[in-house]
Every structure is written in structure tokens, then in C-alpha cells.
Amino acid sequence: MKLNSKEKEFLLRYSRQTLEEYFVAGKKLEIDEKKVPKNLREKRATFVTLLKNGEFRGCIGNILPKFPLYKDVINNSLSAAFSDPRFPQLKYAELKELKIEISILTVPKRIIYNDTDDLLAKIKPGDYGIILQSGFFQATFLPDVWKELPKKEDFLTNLSLKAGLAPDAWKNPETEFFYYRTEKFYRIKKQSRYFTGTILSMTIFPNQKRR
């Protein structure tokens, strides 16, 4: 299910209003569900990414659908602003400089592979995100990480390290990988426009995750 322009605008608007409401009233934004478009009431997994001057300011999301789409965006907007341990909590003065990106995720699918060469052949940098799982260890990168780590071996090595495993853990035949696609959109405020893109991202955690 792809969203239309009005549905995307709805999510972008309420993501920002969620942050404004928290700063002004100190509470989560409440929306009358009757006013929410039907498609946005379906359970979907999302990531919300905050950027300031082109730099990451927070990124939190879910890999599996647990909440109605609009609620997931509200929850992840707050978490990206105030609960990403890699960054200090967002300040009110930063709102005017903030760019909000929303990614809607598909349900992850397992990558079936025979050996490391086969795995590398099936992974497409920039198109697919990867979920790495080995026992109780797991980690994720969002698709934009391909820009920083375009080489597949480097990408998987860093993903292994992020999961708390040895750098070559991705070569273990018992390690599992999953992928999913995302539809990403955001607004450029000065132009009052939003842009969309279909990318792939990755994660295995059922709860909120960071980029």
C-alpha cells in the first residue's frame, strides 16, 4: 500500500506538531482517530529521522507493524527527538531548523543463501537494507548507511560489530539475514514540497530501533 500526497502531508504535519505539542504542553499529541485517513489507521512499521543542517539529529523506528501507522509516526517522532542515546535531547530552538523524514516499511523477508559469495551476490547496495541475526544478537542499519559503507564486506562487518559480534560474524553460515523496502518522504519547508523515494532498510528488533 502506497500513500497518496494528502496522506503523506498528514503524517509530516502531525510529526512536527507532535514535537511542538510536547514542548508547549509536555504531553503526547492526541488525535481524534475519526479524522485520520483510513489507510493511516492500518498497522505499519515506520522510522522517523530528524536532520539538522544535513546532519543526523535522531532516528528511531520499528521493524514490525505494532501500531496504527499514524500512531507509530507520533511515537517515533518523540523517541527520535528525546530518546536516541546518541544525541542530546532536542531543544525547542532547533525545531525551525529541523527536517523530518518518514519511512514506511514493508514486512521483512528472509534472504536465502548458500554461502558468503551467494549472500554478497544477493545483497544490492543502496536498494536493500539488511537485518543481521545470530542467536540473541541482532542489529540494523537504515538504507542511508550504504552511502557511508558502499562496499558490501565493510557494510556487513560493521553490522556484525554493531550487533556485538566478531567482525566476521556475517560469514558464519548460521547467521540469518532479512531485508525490507521502505518508502521515504519528507518536506523541504521553503518550497512547501515533499519528496519520496523507495529504499531498503534493515533491522531485526521487534521494538524501537536506531539507525
C-alpha positions in Angstrom: 0.0 0.0 0.0 1.5 3.3 -1.1 0.3 6.6 0.4 -1.1 9.4 -1.6 0.1 13.0 -1.3 -2.6 14.0 1.2 -1.7 11.1 3.5 2.0 11.9 3.4 1.2 15.5 4.1 -0.9 14.4 7.1 1.9 12.4 8.6 4.6 15.1 8.0 2.3 17.7 9.6 1.5 15.7 12.7 5.0 14.6 13.2 6.1 18.2 13.6 3.0 19.1 15.6 3.8 16.2 17.9 7.1 17.8 18.8 5.6 21.3 19.2 2.9 19.9 21.4 5.5 18.2 23.6 7.5 21.4 24.0 4.4 23.5 24.8 2.2 21.2 26.8 4.7 18.5 27.9 2.5 15.7 26.6 2.0 13.5 23.6 -0.3 14.8 20.8 -3.7 13.2 20.8 -5.6 12.9 17.6 -9.3 12.1 17.0 -9.0 8.8 15.1 -12.2 9.6 13.2 -10.3 12.4 11.5 -7.4 10.1 10.5 -7.5 8.8 6.9 -8.4 5.1 6.7 -5.1 4.0 5.3 -3.2 5.6 8.2 -5.1 3.6 10.7 -3.7 0.3 9.4 -0.8 -1.2 11.4 2.5 -0.4 9.7 6.1 -0.1 10.9 7.9 3.2 10.5 11.1 5.1 11.1 11.3 8.8 11.8 14.6 10.5 11.1 15.4 14.0 12.2 18.1 16.1 10.5 19.6 19.5 11.2 21.7 21.2 8.6 22.1 17.9 6.8 23.3 16.0 9.9 21.5 13.3 11.8 19.8 14.6 15.0 17.9 11.4 15.9 16.5 8.3 14.2 14.1 5.8 15.9 11.7 3.2 14.4 10.1 -0.2 14.5 10.8 -3.0 12.1 7.5 -4.9 12.6 4.0 -3.3 12.5 2.6 -2.9 16.0 0.6 0.2 16.0 -1.7 2.1 13.5 0.6 4.0 11.1 -0.2 7.5 12.4 0.4 6.4 16.0 3.7 4.8 15.1 4.9 8.1 13.5 3.8 10.1 16.6 5.7 7.7 18.9 8.8 7.5 16.8 8.9 11.3 16.3 9.1 11.7 20.1 11.6 8.9 20.5 13.8 10.3 17.8 13.8 13.7 19.4 14.2 12.7 23.1 15.2 9.0 23.4 18.0 8.4 20.9 21.0 7.9 23.2 23.5 9.0 20.5 22.3 12.6 20.7 21.3 15.2 23.4 17.6 15.8 23.6 16.1 18.1 21.1 15.7 21.7 22.1 12.7 23.9 21.1 15.0 26.4 19.3 16.1 23.6 16.9 12.6 23.0 15.6 12.8 25.7 12.9 15.9 24.1 11.5 14.7 20.5 11.7 14.0 18.4 8.7 11.8 15.4 9.3 11.9 12.2 7.2 9.4 9.4 7.5 10.0 5.9 6.2 7.2 3.4 5.8 8.5 -0.2 6.0 7.3 -3.4 4.3 7.4 -6.7 6.3 10.9 -8.1 6.3 11.8 -11.1 4.2 14.5 -13.6 4.8 17.5 -13.8 2.5 18.1 -17.5 1.5 21.7 -18.0 0.6 24.1 -20.9 0.2 27.4 -19.3 1.2 29.1 -15.9 1.6 29.6 -15.5 -2.1 25.9 -16.2 -2.7 24.9 -13.8 0.1 27.1 -11.0 -1.3 25.6 -11.6 -4.8 22.0 -11.2 -3.4 22.7 -8.0 -1.5 22.3 -4.8 -3.5 23.9 -1.7 -2.0 21.5 1.2 -1.9 18.5 -0.9 -2.8 18.3 -3.3 0.1 18.6 -2.9 3.8 19.9 -5.9 5.8 18.8 -7.4 9.1 21.5 -9.5 10.8 20.5 -12.0 13.4 22.7 -14.5 15.2 21.2 -16.2 18.2 20.2 -13.4 20.6 22.4 -10.9 18.9 21.0 -8.6 16.2 21.5 -5.3 14.6 20.3 -3.0 11.8 21.3 -0.2 9.6 19.0 2.1 7.6 19.5 2.3 3.8 21.4 5.6 4.0 24.2 3.7 5.7 25.1 2.4 2.2 26.3 5.9 1.4 28.8 5.6 4.2 29.7 2.0 3.6 29.2 1.2 -0.1 31.3 -1.9 -0.1 29.3 -5.0 0.9 32.0 -6.6 3.0 32.5 -3.3 5.0 28.8 -2.9 5.4 28.3 -6.4 6.9 31.5 -6.2 9.0 30.2 -3.0 10.7 26.8 -4.5 11.0 28.3 -7.5 12.9 30.2 -5.2 15.2 27.1 -3.2 15.9 25.3 -6.4 17.0 28.1 -7.0 19.5 29.6 -9.9 17.5 33.0 -10.5 15.9 33.7 -8.5 12.7 33.5 -11.7 10.6 30.3 -13.0 12.2 28.4 -12.3 9.0 30.4 -15.1 7.4 29.0 -17.7 9.9 26.6 -19.9 7.9 24.2 -19.9 10.9 23.8 -16.1 10.7 20.5 -15.1 9.3 19.7 -12.0 7.2 16.5 -10.3 6.3 15.6 -7.3 4.1 12.7 -4.9 3.6 11.9 -1.9 1.5 10.8 1.5 2.6 9.0 4.4 1.1 10.6 7.6 2.4 9.2 11.1 2.1 10.0 14.5 3.6 9.2 18.1 3.1 11.6 20.9 2.1 10.0 23.7 4.1 10.9 26.7 1.9 9.4 25.1 -1.1 6.4 23.6 0.8 7.0 20.3 -1.1 7.8 16.8 -0.1 9.8 14.2 -1.9 9.5 10.5 -2.0 11.8 7.6 -2.6 11.8 3.8 -2.3 14.7 2.4 -0.5 15.6 -0.6 1.6 16.5 -0.8 5.2 17.1 -3.3 7.8 16.7 -4.4 11.4 15.5 -7.4 13.4 14.4 -6.0 16.6 10.7 -6.1 17.3 10.9 -3.0 19.4 12.1 0.5 18.6 15.5 0.7 17.0 18.0 3.2 16.0 19.5 3.8 12.6 
